[in-house]
Amino acid sequence: MKVEILTPKGLELEIEAKIVIAPALGGEISILENHVPIISVLKAGKLTIKTSDKDITREIEGGILEFEKGKMVILSKRF
């Protein structure tokens, strides 16, 4: 799936991922490439993006996650 991370600075990351693990308000959520469409509020915590050859883990300050049709967009104050 295509993952885009946007902050007030602009596009911070654009990458193909196998799985994204995000800190949602109700707890940690994992999203695979065939997940049903979802919009979720994110809290501060660790965001992990797993690709075919590496894992990227960063702290975020919360935000919004939207996933639909193989594309994820995460809006966050900081990445």
N, C-alpha and C positions, 0 to 999 in steps of 0.2 A: 504494500500500500504506500501511497505517497503521503509524507508527513511534512507539514509546514509549521514552523514556530514563528509567530509574529509578536513583537514587542513594540513599545512606543518608538524605538529606534528603527523599526522596519523588519524586514525578513532576516531572522537570525539563523535559521537552518531550514534546508529543504533536502529531504533524504528519502530513500526507499527503505521501508522497515518491514520486518516480519511480525513484530508484536510491540505494543506500547503499553507500559504500566504507569498509570497516573493516579495521583492522590485526590480522589473525588471527595466531596463532603461526607458521603455515607460510608466511605472506606476506599481502599485501593481497588481500582478496576484494571483489568487486562483486556486489551482489544486486539484481536487478530484481524487479518485482512478480509475475512468473510463475515465480520460482525454485522449485526443489524444496525441500521442508522441510530445514532445516539447524539444527544447534546447533554453535556454535564458541566456543572460548576466545579472548579478545582480549588482545593485549599493549598496552603503552603506545604511544601514537602518535596520528596524526590520524584522526578520524572525519569523513567528509564525507557530508552528506545533501543530495541534489539534489531540489528540488521543481520544479513547472512554472514558477515565476517567480524562484527564488533558490537559492543554494547556501549551506549552513551548514557551516562547518568548525571543529571544536573539538578540543582535546587531551583524550584520556582516559587514565586510569591502568590500563587493562586492564579485563577483565570477562568477561561471558558474553553471547553473541548467540543468540537463538532466532527462527527465521522459520518460519511455517506458515500456510497458507490466507490469504495476503494481509496478515498481521499480523506485525510484528517487535517484539520486546522486547529491549532492551539493558540489562543490569544493569552498572553501573560505579561505582567508588568516587568518581569525580569527572567532571563534564561541564562 
